[in-house]
Every structure is written in C-alpha cells, then in structure tokens.
C-alpha cells in the first residue's frame, strides 16, 4: 500500500513542476526584449563621466568641470557649470529644461530648450540633433543641461578644445571673458590706489639738497663733427657743432656754436646763440611773482589769435607756473543707478575713482578736476550678471583759460 502511494504522489509533483516551468519560461523570453527596448529609448545611457581641467592661455581656471563622453569623440559640457566658471550669464530652469542668457554682453542673447531640442541664436530658431543635448538631474535641485561641445561652440564662440589624453579643455577665444575683464578692472583700481599712495609719499628722513643758481660753474660741453671729401675736386667739407650748459651770472646759460671748414678755409660762424634763463620752482619766486626770466636768444609765446611765435635776441618774463597742473575747474559727477552695481569714473582714459552704488541708488563723485582741452567724463556701471552701462559727458576747456580768480602775466621784447 505504501509503495502504491509513493508512485501516485511522484507523478503529481512532476506535473506541478512542469506546470510552473510552463508558466515562467514564456516570461523569461520576453524580459530581454523589454530591456533592450528600454535601453534603446535612452541614447545617453552609455555615456560616462569625465572630470576636466579647464585652462586658458596656460592659466588653470578649474580642475573639476564635470563633463560626459559618449563614444570616442562625443563630449558634452554643462551649460550652467561652465558659465559660472567663465563668468557668463545664464539662467537655468532645470524643471523646464531651459537655459537663457547672453554671451559676453546683453544683445548677444541665446535660449536653449532641452525639452523641445531647440535653441535660439541671433533670433533664429535652430533644432538640436537628438544626440546633441540632454538633461542630467542629480536630485535635490542639482543638475544641468549638457550640450555637445561642437554645438556649444556655436552658441558661445569660445573655441573650446578637449584633449582626452590629459583630460584638459582649452578655451581659445580671442575675446576677453568676463572674469578677465573684472580682473583687469581690479588691476586698474590697484594702480589708482598705488598712485594715490605715491602722491602722499612720506618724505620724513630724506634730505632736501639745495641747488641754487651760481655766478659761474664749469661748463658741460658736447662736440659733434662730420666731414666729407670729394675725390674729383679734392674739397673737404667739415662741420663742427659746440653746445654747452653752465651757470653764469646767476642764470642757467645755454650756448651753441656751429663752425664750418669749406674749400680749404674756415667759414665765418653765422649760428652763434646764447640764452640765459632763470626759473622759480615750487613756492619759490622772484620779485613781482616772476617765475621765469629769459635773456639773449629767446622766443615769445604766441598769443592765441596769432599764427606763430616770434624769436630773436631780446628778453622775456612770465609769472606762469613752470610746471602747470592744467587744472581749470572742478565739477561734481552724480546720478542714479541700481544699488549694488560697481561704478567707475574716468576722465578721458584715466581712471579717477571707483565704488559701489549705495542702497539709495545714488552715486556722487566730488572734486572731479577738469583739465585744459577736452574732458570726456565717463561713468561705467557694472551689473552682477555682466551688464555694462556707460554715461558720458564732455567738457571743452580752452588751453589759454585760467581758473576763476587766477591772474598770470608775461611780457617780452625782441629785436
């Protein structure tokens, strides 16, 4: 009886096993096909990460730009990550799959849409290829839009190149990038502060050595000569110039003499000049506020309405400062701007001052000096996202004008 039960039970177990296999085997046949379809729906599943060093002109900008590679030469760069490194403005909406901004300055706008696989450049709507762009979401709000290197070079003409063997990317554009422009501005500001420090240089411990005009001092003479010989006639033409400087009679004496030897004889000197000059520097002055006296061969400064100056033997006196500052007047430069923006003040191409717009949206630069000639006063405003605005005004000051309340005179006579 026990033997019969075992024979009956065994075939039943076999039947159950066969039934289970019959149900499972068809499912296993469909699983690889379903997985293959899922893999084929994501063309970027076979990409892998690259950590690149970004450099420009042998200068390392960062050692950790996260990029992706697909195949042998398919490199994908993060739009937001790269923009932050180079100082380019971009507004990333990861949920919408869009990135908008401008390249270097407003007006060079672009818009990238990873969802629709399109981008707008210079007002033209252009389609991405299916494998040119993808969104990488790392979760918790972190992620970026990745664009193929060649396409991103069209949107941003940065001329980027990747060397896979060294995992380095070079940025080769000839245009200065925002971070470079900002560095140049900071350098200019440092130079301005250094100049200001130099103007207030502490002379404590230095000796002031007087060097007054003397009745006589040994001259310093320069002699130059040239000769020419003509073989056919045997004539010799020699020219010699003597020029010197010394103190004489309480003046500084400048003299010049030209001698010529021609056709075997000396030619009477026709160019013999001597000028005595005395000047007052700094706070020193001569009687009646005279700053300069010239005797001998001199030239009279041309009045503003004449064509040229006159020169000859005579005398000249002037109360004009020897070293003119050129300052005619002072103005106040003021206006309104967006609070927090950086601001710089220029006169022509010279940086005069800099700062940050106050919370009130008001800026003010006092005691801005105007010089003789053309004064192009320019205010440049820099926004946090690469915006640049300029405000320019021009002041024309005649070179012969004096500051209000200031009097100068000069007089001269020549034969």
LUMLOMAR-19499 format. One record per residue (C-alpha): x, y, z. Coordinates in steps of 0.2 Angstrom, whole numbers, padded with zeros to 4 digits, always signed. Example, Ala and Ser with C-alpha at 12.3 -4.5 7.8 and 13.67 -1.06 7.14 Angstrom:
2
+0062-0022+0039
+0068-0005+0036
This chain:
415
+0000+0000+0000
+0014+0012+0004
+0023+0008-0012
+0007+0012-0022
+0005+0029-0013
+0023+0034-0017
+0020+0030-0036
+0004+0041-0036
+0012+0056-0027
+0028+0057-0038
+0019+0060-0054
+0008+0073-0046
+0024+0083-0040
+0031+0081-0058
+0016+0088-0065
+0016+0103-0053
+0034+0107-0058
+0031+0105-0076
+0016+0117-0074
+0027+0130-0065
+0040+0129-0079
+0027+0131-0092
+0021+0147-0085
+0038+0155-0081
+0048+0151-0097
+0037+0162-0109
+0040+0177-0097
+0059+0175-0097
+0058+0175-0116
+0050+0192-0116
+0061+0200-0102
+0077+0203-0113
+0067+0210-0127
+0059+0223-0115
+0076+0228-0108
+0083+0230-0125
+0068+0242-0129
+0071+0252-0113
+0090+0254-0117
+0086+0259-0134
+0075+0273-0128
+0089+0282-0119
+0103+0286-0131
+0114+0293-0117
+0114+0278-0106
+0131+0273-0112
+0139+0290-0108
+0152+0291-0094
+0158+0305-0083
+0174+0315-0086
+0182+0327-0074
+0191+0340-0084
+0204+0353-0080
+0199+0370-0089
+0213+0381-0094
+0215+0397-0104
+0232+0404-0110
+0241+0391-0099
+0231+0398-0084
+0221+0384-0075
+0203+0391-0071
+0197+0375-0063
+0202+0357-0060
+0184+0350-0058
+0172+0353-0073
+0160+0338-0073
+0158+0333-0092
+0152+0317-0101
+0158+0307-0115
+0149+0296-0127
+0158+0286-0140
+0176+0291-0145
+0174+0310-0148
+0156+0314-0141
+0160+0327-0127
+0145+0335-0118
+0148+0351-0107
+0137+0358-0093
+0129+0375-0098
+0127+0382-0081
+0143+0374-0073
+0154+0381-0087
+0145+0398-0087
+0148+0400-0069
+0167+0396-0071
+0169+0408-0086
+0158+0422-0078
+0145+0421-0092
+0127+0425-0088
+0114+0411-0089
+0098+0407-0081
+0095+0389-0079
+0077+0381-0076
+0081+0363-0074
+0062+0358-0072
+0058+0366-0088
+0074+0361-0097
+0079+0378-0102
+0094+0390-0101
+0093+0408-0106
+0106+0422-0106
+0119+0431-0116
+0136+0429-0122
+0149+0442-0115
+0136+0457-0115
+0117+0460-0117
+0112+0459-0135
+0121+0443-0139
+0106+0433-0132
+0103+0415-0133
+0090+0402-0127
+0092+0383-0125
+0077+0372-0124
+0082+0354-0120
+0064+0348-0119
+0060+0354-0137
+0078+0350-0143
+0079+0368-0150
+0090+0384-0147
+0088+0402-0152
+0103+0411-0158
+0103+0429-0165
+0084+0427-0167
+0085+0411-0177
+0076+0395-0171
+0088+0380-0173
+0085+0362-0170
+0097+0351-0160
+0101+0334-0166
+0094+0320-0155
+0111+0316-0148
+0117+0334-0146
+0108+0338-0129
+0102+0330-0113
+0097+0335-0095
+0106+0327-0081
+0096+0328-0064
+0106+0323-0049
+0092+0326-0037
+0089+0339-0023
+0088+0353-0036
+0106+0349-0043
+0108+0346-0061
+0112+0354-0078
+0109+0354-0096
+0123+0346-0106
+0127+0351-0124
+0138+0343-0136
+0155+0353-0137
+0154+0357-0156
+0136+0364-0154
+0140+0374-0138
+0155+0382-0148
+0142+0389-0160
+0131+0396-0146
+0146+0403-0136
+0161+0406-0149
+0174+0400-0136
+0184+0389-0147
+0185+0376-0134
+0195+0360-0137
+0197+0344-0127
+0212+0333-0125
+0206+0317-0119
+0224+0310-0116
+0227+0324-0102
+0208+0327-0098
+0211+0345-0101
+0200+0358-0110
+0207+0374-0118
+0197+0390-0120
+0205+0399-0135
+0193+0413-0139
+0202+0430-0143
+0189+0440-0134
+0192+0444-0116
+0180+0434-0105
+0170+0442-0090
+0182+0435-0077
+0196+0443-0086
+0188+0459-0089
+0184+0460-0070
+0202+0456-0066
+0208+0470-0077
+0197+0482-0068
+0203+0476-0051
+0221+0479-0058
+0217+0497-0063
+0210+0500-0046
+0225+0494-0038
+0236+0505-0049
+0225+0520-0044
+0227+0517-0026
+0246+0515-0028
+0246+0532-0037
+0237+0540-0023
+0249+0532-0010
+0263+0539-0020
+0256+0556-0020
+0256+0556-0001
+0273+0549+0000
+0281+0552+0017
+0297+0562+0014
+0302+0560+0033
+0321+0556+0034
+0325+0562+0017
+0337+0577+0015
+0332+0592+0004
+0348+0597-0005
+0348+0615-0011
+0355+0618-0029
+0355+0637-0031
+0360+0646-0047
+0378+0651-0046
+0388+0665-0053
+0399+0653-0063
+0401+0634-0064
+0412+0624-0076
+0403+0621-0092
+0397+0604-0099
+0401+0604-0117
+0395+0592-0131
+0405+0592-0148
+0400+0584-0163
+0408+0584-0180
+0406+0577-0198
+0417+0578-0213
+0415+0575-0232
+0429+0573-0245
+0426+0575-0264
+0438+0564-0274
+0436+0574-0290
+0439+0591-0283
+0449+0587-0268
+0437+0598-0257
+0434+0595-0239
+0418+0600-0230
+0419+0599-0211
+0405+0604-0200
+0408+0605-0181
+0395+0609-0168
+0399+0615-0150
+0384+0615-0137
+0386+0618-0119
+0377+0622-0102
+0383+0630-0086
+0379+0643-0073
+0383+0661-0077
+0379+0677-0068
+0365+0668-0058
+0357+0661-0073
+0357+0644-0082
+0367+0648-0098
+0364+0638-0114
+0375+0641-0129
+0378+0634-0146
+0391+0637-0160
+0392+0630-0177
+0409+0630-0187
+0412+0625-0205
+0428+0622-0215
+0424+0623-0233
+0436+0624-0249
+0451+0624-0238
+0446+0639-0227
+0435+0642-0212
+0418+0650-0215
+0413+0664-0203
+0401+0657-0190
+0383+0663-0193
+0375+0652-0180
+0380+0658-0163
+0367+0658-0149
+0367+0660-0131
+0352+0660-0119
+0352+0665-0100
+0337+0658-0091
+0332+0658-0073
+0316+0649-0066
+0307+0648-0049
+0300+0631-0044
+0288+0626-0031
+0284+0640-0019
+0300+0650-0023
+0298+0665-0033
+0307+0681-0039
+0301+0699-0036
+0283+0703-0043
+0279+0685-0043
+0290+0682-0058
+0293+0664-0062
+0304+0664-0077
+0316+0676-0085
+0325+0674-0101
+0339+0684-0109
+0348+0683-0126
+0341+0672-0139
+0323+0669-0134
+0306+0666-0141
+0290+0675-0137
+0275+0664-0134
+0262+0666-0147
+0245+0674-0142
+0230+0663-0145
+0225+0673-0161
+0242+0673-0170
+0249+0660-0181
+0266+0658-0175
+0278+0663-0161
+0292+0676-0164
+0310+0673-0159
+0327+0683-0159
+0338+0692-0147
+0328+0700-0133
+0321+0697-0116
+0306+0688-0109
+0297+0687-0091
+0282+0677-0085
+0273+0673-0070
+0265+0657-0077
+0270+0642-0066
+0284+0632-0073
+0275+0615-0071
+0257+0618-0074
+0244+0607-0067
+0232+0610-0081
+0218+0610-0068
+0205+0623-0074
+0190+0619-0063
+0181+0606-0053
+0164+0598-0055
+0153+0586-0046
+0148+0570-0055
+0132+0562-0049
+0117+0552-0054
+0106+0537-0050
+0109+0518-0054
+0104+0501-0047
+0110+0498-0029
+0125+0486-0028
+0132+0489-0045
+0150+0493-0047
+0154+0510-0053
+0170+0518-0061
+0173+0536-0065
+0185+0540-0080
+0192+0557-0087
+0196+0553-0105
+0205+0536-0102
+0211+0539-0085
+0203+0530-0070
+0199+0543-0057
+0188+0534-0044
+0178+0519-0041
+0165+0512-0029
+0148+0503-0027
+0131+0512-0029
+0123+0515-0012
+0107+0507-0006
+0098+0523-0010
+0103+0521-0029
+0113+0537-0029
+0131+0540-0033
+0141+0556-0031
+0159+0560-0035
+0166+0577-0029
+0181+0587-0034
+0182+0580-0051
+0196+0591-0060
+0194+0597-0077
+0210+0600-0087
+0213+0612-0102
+0207+0604-0118
+0194+0591-0120
+0187+0582-0104
+0177+0566-0108
+0169+0562-0091
+0163+0544-0092
+0154+0534-0079
+0154+0515-0081
+0142+0504-0072
+0144+0485-0070
+0130+0474-0065
+0132+0457-0056
+0127+0447-0072
+0139+0455-0084
+0128+0471-0088
+0138+0486-0093
+0131+0504-0094
+0140+0520-0099
+0136+0538-0096
+0147+0551-0105
+0148+0570-0104
+0161+0581-0112
+0168+0597-0106
+0179+0608-0118
+0191+0619-0109
+0202+0631-0119
+0221+0629-0116
+0223+0648-0113
+0210+0649-0100
+0214+0651-0082
+0205+0645-0066
+0192+0658-0059
+0201+0671-0049
+0218+0667-0055
+0229+0680-0064
+0245+0677-0074
+0256+0689-0085
+0270+0688-0097
+0280+0701-0107
+0294+0701-0119
+0304+0711-0132
+0315+0706-0146
+0324+0715-0160
